[in-house]
């Protein structure tokens, strides 16, 4: 099951004026990329992962939206709960894609009817369009979902997998990216049917160890099971700059803003982290990371200093910086444990007030003054920034 143009659908649900208009969601700078786009924008040749600058040139009338992670995660969780309460086993592979194992459900009134009623339930309770493909395995189901879009459903009866896949483009096969596609086209292969008839040895020579796996997928063979859904074990954010920079003061401000935003996401989800990772990519595209374990926490005043410390240890080349990132991992469920000797009632109340404002106005609606410089070094390609801050907070007051 795949939510159609998920980010776009959420934005339209929140603002009906966007219906029927071409929409681009992603980073708004020239270095930004398209995270999602509407079908109206796709008609101009726009697609996900395309540079935003090129997308704007192809579709100058498009509405460009940065997006808001809180809204997307909220609706993703809503759909997850609907699916979780309806099927025996489900696997969530992204914020908008689910695999459901309906084995045994045909004993009642049929898997296709059951899946169709579940799809209607998602549409009714979330307001979001969703498509599904039903078959005997994950690969064929994923391809069928793509063929069913937009907002539709498709069943591939058992035993007809090869016939269903044969006339389709090799691009529809999972694992066939741009490089693999070009290699196969150089061999004269454009349809899955041709791929099905090729000797496995030839594919292995051309594609290496992935040759056998792609041949099996092309023939509708995929024994991989549906893995029960588990909560994610990490959260992260990155920022690519409009112009590479060496302004340490502004870089520190950005790290403060990123750390605060991720810490808020931890508290909102009832999570704690015990491992912090800082990432730097220089102008020559060399990427360096550093991480350190810490006691479980979700408090800004414990996380932010550690992020800044790791940045100070990592930034040693004094070269122009192209991208920065922060990642919290080893997540567990729980709430922040108040320190009897160091925490004050004012600090705890401040966290609560800040989080309530963010919950109401968006992730980036309130930040500390120290993080304000993050907005003066260029917008990045993270589509989940909720826009400029509405309020400022200085925690020393």
Secondary structure, DSSP 8 states (H G I E B T S, - for coil): -EETTHHHHHHHHH-GGGTTS-EEEE--STT-BEEEE-HHHHTTT--TT-BHHHHHHH-TT-EEE---HHHHHHHHHHHHHHHHTTSSEEEEEETTEEEEE-TTGGGTT-HHHHHHHHHHHHHHHH---EEEEE-SSHHHHHHHHHHH-SS-EEE--TT-HHHHHHTSBGGGSTT--HHHHHHHHHTT--BHHHHHHS-HHHHHHHHTTHHHHHHHHHTT------------SEEEEEEEEEEEE--HHHHHHHHHHHHHHHHHHHHHTTEEEEEEEEEEEETT--EEEEEEEEEEE--HHHHHHHHHHHHHHH--S---EEEEEEEEES-EE------TTT--HHHHHHHHHHHHHHHHH-TTSEEEGGGGGGGGS---S-TT---S-SEEE-TT-
